[in-house]
Amino acid sequence: MSFTSDLAQAAQAIEKAKKVVDTGVAHLASSGGPDVHQQLAYDLAHSASAVETARSMLDYGAKGETEALLTCAFTADMIFEVSSRLLGREHLWGLEPHPLEGAYDFMATFRDPVFIASLAEKSGPRHLDDDFEMVQDTFRSFASKVIAPRAEHVHRFNEDVPEEIISGLADLGAFGLSVPAEYGGFSEGGDGEYMANCIATEELSRASLGIGGSLITRPEILTRALVNGGTEAQKQYWLPKLATAEVMAAVAVTEPDYGSDVANIKVTAVKADNEKGEAGYIINGVKTWCTFAARADVLMLLARTDADRTKTHRGLSVLIVPKPLGDAHGFMFDQPGGGKMEGRPIDTIGYRGMHSYEIALENWWVPADHLIGEEAGLGKGFYYQMSGFENGRLQTAARAVGVMQAAYEAALAYANNRKVFGSNISEYQLTQIKLGRMAAIIQASRQFSYVVAKLMGKGEGQMEASMVKAYVCKAAEWVTREAMQIHGGFGYAEEYSVSRLFVDARVLSIFEGADETLCLKVIARKLVEESGAK
């Protein structure tokens, strides 16, 4: 059987799964929606995300035999996943039993243990254009030479991101990938900007999530808010500084009582002059999970500028809040007019180096021209912040791919060098199957992230960005767990990198939109809306 025929069968299986999901969504829409049937909505959101991930592999699969085999393997895996979510709950989806039965033969062929085991060392090429190959090579070289040698030490001792990494990335132009060229950055618009970010983020995360892959996300979120809503003067002032890392940013959105429920945040920014009579805003309240806040020069802070809480998200604005550099283990600053800012570190099991904080602000004053958009930006902060978070979700998926790739490479190397019962563990079928499934999942995750990057370059792909984040971040938990398992007892030891990769992967389904909120409030709702529009 030719790989062209295999791909045709894969495409048919994907369409069958798509129809099953569409039926489930229509049934969800007619029976109360995501808020009433949360489990159904969650299952449908993840199933739809898996289907779209498989669909993104079809063009990739047409480029060669290995690519086709990986595509078929992932598609069969997707059919199995959707079937597992569906089994015994068909009536909740508005379906008769075994609606995917027509794809079972395909699934059986490409989930066959012998076939999956054959993919153990066939991770497949990426098929990047020359310009993007250069981006990949540049960031991979820096990550291998500068980031990787420091990753374990920073993780074990909960230290800071080394300054040479920040300055080195600045020299590479990493912080200017989304800054338009006219403001000192490297973005010419279009999908090239999103692709470059995606590729660079994967390579940096492959070396370390905590001191590599996450560094360019925070300034990138502020950059997009400024590009979308800033005044010309604000763009001229802030964007060149962000592009060169003269200004490093942290994002202050989440609050202790309002995690993913951003629209109801309580931190206030009230118009008030300072002691010199200069116009500005006084900020009061508490933010939490503010990553990189000690090292950052500014906080991108979402605050309530309209006291009428019934306006929810329409009463929010984004302010750029300057601050001194602080100690990673906690900081406290005073302003001449009496303002105070205190940062309390939140210790975490992984994702170390960036450090997260709870930040209390008391009468902290910022100039009026630090509100993004100034008067025209009042009440629009939620939208400016979300425009940055949408690409943040794509970048988080790219971070997950980098972590998975590192885990796969570590597991493969260990399996080829570790003997158990007289043979290298790479010779055992069970190990080969783990590695083969990893290879298919990682390449599918990567290719879906590329598809989303191209969509976002055209001003589309907002829901797909949520889908890729939802699917890939959950997949990273499985890949890193199995990589650790292949290492056996050594996988549980800190001296091997897979233990760090495992605890780092666990955060991916939590930040940049918790998995449950993303599925229920974004993906499922959008699926229901689109279902009603058909």
N, C-alpha and C positions, 0 to 999 in steps of 0.2 A: 504494500500500500504506500503510495507517494505521500510526502508531507503535505502536498496541496490538498489531497483528499482528506487527510487528517484535520487540516485547518477548516475545511468546509464543514466537517462534522462538529468541530469545536464551535463554529459560528452558529450552527443550528442549535447546539446545546445551550449556548448563551441566550439565544432568542427564546427558547423554551423557559429558561429561568426568568428572563425578563417579563414574559407574559404572566408567570406565576406571581411575581412580585407586583406587577400592575394590578392583577386581580385582588391581591391582598390589600393593596393601597386603596382601591375603590371600595372594598368592603369596610376598611377602617374608616374611610371618609363618610360612609353611609350609616355607621353604627356608633358615632359619637366622637371620633377623632382621637388624636394622640393623647390628649389630657385624660380621657376616659379609659382608654385601653393602652396603657403605657408599655406593657410587655410586648404586645403585638406591634406597636409603633417602633419599639427598640429593635425587635427582630427584623422588621421590614427595612428599617434604616440600614442595619448592618448587611442584610441580604442584598439590598440595592447597591450598597457600596462594593460588595464583593463582585456583583454582576458587572458593574462599571469597570472595576479593576480588570476583570477578565476581558471585557470588550476592548480595553486599551491595549491588550496584548496582540490583537489580531494583525495589525499592520506590522508589528515587530516580528510576529511569527512567519510572515511572508518573506523575510529577508534571508532565510537559510534553514537548514535542517535542524541544527541545534535550537535555533530560535523557535521553530515550529514545535519541537518536542517539549520545550519549556512552556509554551503557550497551551498545549494540550494538557500537560500535567497540571498547570494551574487551573485551567477550566474544569477539569475533572474534580480537583480539590474544591473549587467553588460550588459545583453541583452537590457534592457531598455536604458541604457546609450549609447550603440553603435547605437541602433535604433534612438535615439534622434539626434545624430550627423549626421546620415545618411538621415533622413527624409527630402524629398524635394531636396536632393543633390545626389540622386542615380546615375544620369547620370555622375556626376563628379567622382564617384567611378567605373564607367564602369559597372553598375548594372541595372537590371530592378527594378521597384518599389516593395517594401516589400520583400526583399530577406531573411529576418529573420522570415517570417510568420510561418514557420514550428516550431519555438521555442516559438510562442506566447502563446500557451496553457500552456506550462511550466512556462513562465513568469507570466501569469495570476494567476496560482496556488500559486506560491511562492512570488508574490508581493501582494497577497490578504491582505487587512488591518488586518484582524483577525489573519492571520498567522504571519505577521511581529510583531504585538503587542504581540504575545505570546513569542517572543524572548527577550522582554525587560530586563529580568534579567538572560538571558542565554548566558553569554559571552563566555563560553566554556573553557576547560582546554588547556594548551599549549603543553602538551606531550613532555616535555624536558627530556633528559637523566639525570641520577643522578648528574653527574659532572656539568651540566649546571643548574640544579635546585639549586645546591650549589652556583654557580655564581649569579643566580637571587636572592637568599635569602640574600647573603652577601651584594650585592649592594642595594637591596631594604631596608635592615635594615639601612645601612649607610645613604641612601637618606632620609629615613623617620625621622631618629633621628638627623642628622646633617644638611642636606640641606634644607628640607622642612620648618623647623622653621625660617629660614633666608630668604626664597625666597621672601615673600611679602615685607619685609623691603627693601631689595636690589632693588627690582623693583620700589617701590614707590619713593625712594630717589636717584635712579640712582647711587648706591654705587658700590664698588668693590667686586669681589669675595673674601669672607673671607679667610684668610690664613689657618685657621683650616680645611677648606674644601680641599684645595690643599694638605696640609700635610697629611690629613686623607686618601685621595685617593691615595697618594703616598704609605702610609703604607699598603693599600689594594692591591697594585701592579697594579693599574689601568693604570698607564702610561707605564707599561711594557708589556701590553697584546700583542702587535705586535713586541716587541723586542725579537729576537731569544735568547734562553736560554744561548747560549755560550757567549752572550754579556750582561748578567745580567738581562734578561727579563724572560718572562713566555711563550713565543711562541715556540711550538714544530712543527710549520708548519701545513699544512692541514686545513680542515674546522673548526677545534676546535678554531683556532685563530680568525677567522672571526665570528664564532658563539658567542664566549665569548665577543667580542667587541660589537656585536649587542645587546646581552642581557644586558650587563652592561650599554650601552648607553640608552636603553629604560628605565631601572629602574632609572637612574640618571635624565633623562628628565622628567619622571613622577613627580619628585619632583620639578625640575626647569630646563627649557631649558637654561637659561642664566648663572646660576652658578653651573650647574650640568652636563647636557647632552653634552655640547659643550667642556668641559675642556679637554677631552682625544682626541679630533679630531686633534687639531693642532700638538701636538708632534707626533701623529700617522702618519700624512702626511709626516713630516720630516723623521721619522723613515723609512718609505717605500722608500723614495728617497735614503736614505743612504744604505739600504739593497740592493736596485736594482743597485745603481751606485757608491756608495762610495768606496774609497780605503780601504784596510784592516786597515791601521792606523786610518783613519777617523772613521771606525766602532768601533774600539777598544776605541777610545777617546770619541766619542759623544754618542753612544748608551747606555752605562751604565749610563751616566748622564741624558739622557732622561727618562730612565726607573725608576729612583729614584726621578725625578722632581728636581734634582740639577740644571738642565737646563730646563727652560720652553720656549716653542717656539711659535712664531706667524708666520703667512704666509703672505708674501707681494708679491702678484701677480698682482691684478687688478690695473689699472691706470685710471686717470680721463677721458681720451679720449678712453680708451680701456677696456670695462667691460669684457664681455665674449669673446671678440676678442683677446684672449691671444697671438696669434701668431704675432700680430703686435705691441706689447708693445715697448716703447721708452726708458725706463730707461737703462742707459749704465753702463757697467763695463769694464774699460780699464786697461790693464796691466801697472803698475807703481810701482816703489820702494817708500818706505816711507822715512822719514827724516833720518832714521838709515841705509838706503841702503837695507832694507829687501824687497824681492819680494812680490808683491801683486796686488790688483786691486783697482782702484778709481771708486766709484759709484756716479753717478749723475742722478737726476730725481725725480719724484713724484709718490708715490704709494698711493692708497686709499682703503677704506674698509679693513684695516688691523686690524683684531679683536685681542684683547688681547695684543696689541703692547706695551702698557706702562708697564705692569707687566712682559712681556717676557724678558728673558735673551738674546735671539737670534731671528733674523728674518730669515726665510727661504725665500730668495729673488730671484725671477726670473728676470734676466737682459740680455740685449743684449751684448754679448761679441764679436760679429762679426759686423763690421760697415756696411757690405753689407746688406741693408734692403730687397733686393730681396730674401734673404734666409729665410725670415719670421721665422717660428718656428725652422729652422735648425741653426739659429744664436744665440740661447738662451742657457743660462747656469744657474744653481742654485748655489747660494752662501749662506753660513751660516754667518750671519752678527751679531757679538756680539754687545751688547749695554747695558748701565746701566739701572737699573730699573727707571721708570719714574712716574710722578704724573698722575693719571687718568684723570685729567682735562686739560692736556696739558704738553708737555715737550720740552726741548731744550738741546742738548748736543754738546760739542765741543771736538775735538780731538787735541792732541798736534801739529800735522802737519797742522792744519787749517781746518780739516773736520768738517762739521756741520750736525746735524740731528734734525729736528723739527717735533713734532707730534701734530696735531690739532684734538681734539675729534669731532666726528660726533654724535650728539644727535639723538636718535631713539625712536620711540613710544613703542617699546618692546625689547625683547632680551637684557635686561640690566644686567650689572654686568661684562660682558666681555669687553665692550666698544670697539668701532671701531674708527679708526684714518685715517686721511690723513697724510702721512709722506713725508717730503721733505728731500732729501739727497743731500748735496753739498760737493763734493770732500771727501766723506767718504771712508776711506781706510780699506781694510780687507786683511789678509795674503793670499798668493797664495794657501796654503793648505786648505783654507776654501771654495774653489770651489769644489763642490761634484764631485768626480772622478778625480780631478786635471786636468792635460792636457788631459787625456783620456775622461774627462767629458765635455770638451768644445763642445758646440753645441748640447748637449744631454739633456739640462735642461727641455725642454718642455716635453719630454717623462718621465723623472724622476718625474716631477711635476704631470703629468697626472696619473701616477701609484698610487700616493697617493690620487688623487682626485676621482678615481674610487671607492675606498673603502670609501672615504669621502661621496660619494653619498649614499652608503648603510647605512653608519652611520647616514646620515641625514634622511633617511627613518625610521631608528630605533628611532631617536629623535622624529620624527612625531608620531610614534606609542605611545611613552611614553606620549607625550602631549595629544593625543587623549584619552588614557587610563585614564589619570587624569581628563580630561573633562567629560568623561562618568561616572566615579565614583562620581564626584561632582554633576553631574546632577541627577543621580539615588538617591543619598542620599538626595538631596534637594527635589526631587519629592515625596519621601516617607515621608517627614516631613512637607511639605507645603500644607495647606488647602486653597482651593478656592471654593466658593459656597458650602461649607459644606462637601467637600470630598478632600482627598489628591490628588494632581494633578497626582500622579502616577496611579490613577484609571481611568483617562481619556484616551480614545483610542489614541487620537492624540499624547499625551505624550509617551504612550507605543510604538507607531510606530516609533517615533523619536529614542527612546532608543534601540528598536529592530534593526533598521537599523544601528545605531552606533555599536552595538555589532557585527553584521556581517561584517561591513567594517573594524573594528579594528582587528578582528581575521584574516580576509583575508590579511590585510596589514602585520600583524605579520608573518603569515605563508609564504607569498611571500618573506619577508626579510630573513627568515630562508633558503628558497630554494636558494636564491641568495648567501647567505653566504657559503652554501655548494658548489655551483658552483665555487665561487671565490677561495675556498680552493683547487680546482682542476686546478686553473689557467684559468678558464673560467668565463663566466657571466658578461663580460664587458658591453654588451648592456643591459642585465637584470638589472644591477646595475642602469643604467640610467632610465630604465622603472619603477623600484620600487620607485625611487626617484620622478619621474614625477607623478605617480599615487597617492602615499601615501601622498605626501605633499599637493596636491590639496584636497584630502579627508580630511585632518586635518583642513582645513579652514571650511568645512561644519560641521564637528563634533563639533568643538569648538564654531561655531556660534550657532548651535542648543542647545548646553549645556548652552550657555549664555541665549538663548531665554527661555529655561525651567525655568531659574532663574527669568525671568521677569525683573522688575526694578532693583532688587538686582544684576542681572547679569552685569549691567552697572556700578555698584558701585565697587570701588577699594577694599573694604573690603572683597569681595568674589573673590576667586582665578580664577574663569572662565574669568574675564575681562583680567587678565594677560595671561591666556592660549590663549585667542582669539588673542591678539595682537602679542604674540609670534609665534603663528601658521602662521601668515601672512608672516613672513620672510622666511619660509621654501621653498616656490616656487621661491624665489629670489636668495638666496645664494647657493653655491656649484653647480652652473650651473643654470642660470635663466631658467624658465620653457620653454619659447619660443625657446631659443637657444638649450636647451637640446633636445626638440622635433624635431626641424628643422635640426639642424646640426649634431646630434648624432643618435637619434632613427630612424627618417624617412630616413636619408641617409643610415644607416645600413640595414634597411628593404628593401630599393631599391636595394642595393648591393646584398643582399641575394636572392632577387627575380630574379635578372639577372643570378645568379649562378645556379639556379634550371633548 
